Amino acid sequence: MGKTAKLSIIIVSYNTKKLLNDCLHSLEKVAREADFEVVVCDNRSVDGSVDMIKKSFPWVKLIVNDNNLGFAKGNNVARGIALGKYILFLNPDTLVFPGAIGKTISYLDTHKEVGAITCKVVLPNGKLDKDTRRSFPTPWVALTHFSGLDRVFPKSKIFSKYWYGYLSASFEHEVDVLQGAFFMTRKKILDKVGWFDEDYFLNGEDIDLCWRIKLLKYKIIYFPEVKIIHLKKGSKKKAKSLKIELAGVEAMEIFYRKRLWKRYSLLTSYSVIFGIKIIKLVRLVKYYFL
């Protein structure tokens, strides 16, 4: 945790005091694995998170934002002070196990063709967090996912591409998308692609960043030799609002218009946007009436 840290761990927090406390304690336990620094970007929490960090974790670099900037912009504010050769975007609702940091750093050290890596991310019940490894949401992949076909045929290479259900979660393999809960990459790559796209408030920014990393011809790797626990949506539950509820579906439209619109026919693209609008309507109804 020195001034010449090889790894900068960036955590965005919004009213996650208890979760963040546990996360930082888990990082303290693995501090000898690598020379890393921790930067917490607080999105104007009102639950005492800032005071807790100052009192219990004085080694943390703390940035207190004036308002809730969301995930993408919240991470990007650390761009100017992160010193590491590598950057790890880590959610506050995670617990880091021994090896997760040290071995992923070693992997990047020895695999120059790899632009980003994640470990095996598991839920509190021990099951895989399926969002750990995903395919890009092309029209077909999105259709099979949101129609539920990937749940009906969970091992099918045709219908279960979104979560790579046809590939064992026990073996290392290349993927399209990593989840922002544990997303390690090279700072030089981030500087080249411009870090997270701030058009995304919450959700979708990890997909978009992976898209741009892939455009540079780097591989993105799922590395299950080590793991962390993800308490899944812990921070989102603390910040439940209409904006949060709709962030995911709005991110779908942003990503499609930015990255996929020109790759498909107008009929296909308008059909996709129509489908996204239907999903948004359903979520609005659930939010207000259910």
N, C-alpha and C positions, 0 to 999 in steps of 0.2 A: 504494500500500500504506500509506495513511495512516490517521489516526484517524477521519476522516470518510468512510470508504470508501462508495462507491455500491453496491458488490457485495460480499457475503460469500460466499466459497467454502468449503463445508464438506466435509471428507473424513473418512470413518470408516476406520480402519486396524486390521488385526489380523494381525500377523506378515507384513507386506508391505514390508519394509525396502527392497529393491532396486526394487520397483515404485513405491513411494512416492517414493523418491529421484528416479527418472526423471520422475515426474509433476510433482513440485515444480520440477524444473529446467525442464520445459516451460512451467510457469507463469511462471517468472522471465523467460523469453524473450519473453513477451507482456505484461509488466508495464506497458508504456507505452500499451496499448490502452484501459485503463480504470483508474479508481481502485478497486482491490479489496484486500480483506484475505483471508487464508487461515486457516481454523480447522481443525486436525487433532484429531479425537477418537480417541485410541488406546484400543483395547479390551484393555488389559493385554497388549501384545505382549511376547514373550520373546526376540525376535531382534535386539534392539538398535535398533529403530525410534526409540524415544524419544531415546536418546543421539544418534542420527544427526540428528534434527531440531534438537535443541538446539545441536549443533556446526555443522552445515552450513546450517541455515535458521533463524537466530535471529529473523527477521521473522515467522515463523509463530506464531500463537496456538495453544498446545498444551494440550489437556485430556487428562489421563491418568486413565482410568476404573479403578475397583478390580477390575473383572472384565469378561468379554466380554458386552457389553450387546446385541449384535446390531446390525443396520443401523438399524432405526427408532429405538430408544431411543438408540443411539449418536449419531445425528444430532441428536436432540432436546436432548441435553445442551448443545449450542451455542446453543440458543435465547436464553439470557440474555446472551450476550456478542457475538452477531452484530449488527453495527451497520448493515449495508447496507440500502438501499431494496429491493434485489433479493437473492435467495438462490440460489446455484448448488450443488446437491448433485452432487458429482463423485466417481467411484470412484478409488481409488488406482492401479488398473491401467489408467489412461488416459494418453494423451499429447495435449496440447492444441496445435492448430495455430493460426498467426496468423489472426485474424479471428473465431475461434469465440466468444470472449468479447465483444469489442467490438461485433460486428454483432448478436449476440443481444440485448445490452443496448439497442442502438439500436432494434431491432425492438420491444421492450417499451415503449420511450419513445414510440414513434409509433403503437402499436396498443393503446389502452387497454382494448379489449374482450378482449385476450388475457391469460389467467391464467397460462399456463405454456408453455414453449418448449424444444425440443431442436434440436440440429444434426444433421447426417448423421454417424452413428456407424459407423465401419468397422472391420473386423477386420484383423489384421496382413497378411492376404493381399490386402487391398484391397476385399474384398467387403462389402456392407452387413451390419451386425449386425441381423438381422431383428427382434430385440426392441426396437429403437429406436422403432418405431411399431406399436402394437397396438390391437385393438378390445377392449372389455370382454368377459370370458369368460362370455357368456350360455350357456345350455344348448346351443343350436345351434352357436355359435361354438366352444365347448369340444369338442363332439362331433366337428366337422369337423377340429379341430386334433389331438386325441389319437388319433383313428382314422387319421390320416395322409391324409385326403382332401384337405387343403390342399397336400400335397406331390404328390399325383396330379394335381390340377387347380390348379396354382400361380397361374394368371391368372384364375381364376373368381371373380366377385363373390359367388356363392352359397357356394362351398366354401372360399374363401381370404380370409375376412374377418379372421382373427386377426392376420395379418402384413400386411394390406393388399396382398396380392400382385397384385391387379388394378389397383393404382395405381403409376405410375412413381415410383421412389425419387429421381428427379432433379428433381422438382417439389414446391414447397411445397404443403402441404394440411393440413386440420384432421384431428385424430385423437382417439381416446378416451384412449389411455394412452401416456405417455412412460416410458422406461427410467430407472432411478435412476442410471445411469452418467453422464449429463449431463442434469440436470433443473433448469432455471432458472425461478423463479417470483417473485412479489412477496411481500415479507415481510408486508404487510398482509393478504394472503390467507391465508398460513400462520397468522398470529395469529388470524384469524377461524375457520379450520377446525380449529385445534388441532395443527398440524404433523403428523408421522407418527403413525399409530395404533400404539401400542406393544404391541398384542396380536399383532402380526407380529414374529417374531424376525429372519427373513431371507426375502426374496421376498414379493411381494404387497403390500407397503406402498406401492410406487409406484402400483399399480393403484388401491388404496383412496384414496390422496391425490388422484389424478386424478378419481375418482368424486365426491369432495366438492367439488373445484374446479368441476366441471361443474354440480353442484347450485346453485352461485352464479351460473350462466349465463355463465361465462367460456369462451372458446375455448381449446383446447389445440392448439399448432401444431408441425408437423414442418417444419424450416427447413434444407434441404440446401445452401444457398448456402455454408455453412462446415462444417467437419468436425473430428472428433477420431478417434484410434485407441483402440479398446478391446481390451485383451489377453484379454478374455473369461474370467471365472471365475478370474482369477489369484489373487485373495484367497481364493476358496473352496477352491482346490486346496491352499492353504497350511493350511487349517483343516478338512480333510476329517474328518468324524466322522458318526456315525449321525444326530445332531441336524441337521447341515448337509444330509445326504442327504434327510431327510424334511421339511426346512423348506418347500420349495416346495409339496409336496402338502398339507401342513397349512395353508399359506396359502390354498390353493384353497378348502378347507372353511370357513376363517374368513371369507373374502370372500363366499362364496355365502350363508352363514348371516346375515351382517351386512347385505348389500346386495341380494341377489336372492331370498331365500327367499319373501318375501311377494308377489313379483311373478309367481310361477308357481303352478300347481296343486300340491297335496300329492304327487300321483303323480310329477309332473316333478321336484319338489325331492328326494323320497326316492330317485328314480332317479339323480339327479346325485350325491347323497351316497354312494350305493352304488358308483357308478363311481369316485369319489374314493378310497373304501376299497380298491377293487381295485387302483388305481394304487399306493397306499401299500403294499399287500401285495407287489406286484411289485418295488417298490424295496427292500423288506426282504429279499426272497429274493436279489436281485442283490447287496445289500450283504454278506450273510452267506455266500452260497454261490457267487457268480460273481466 
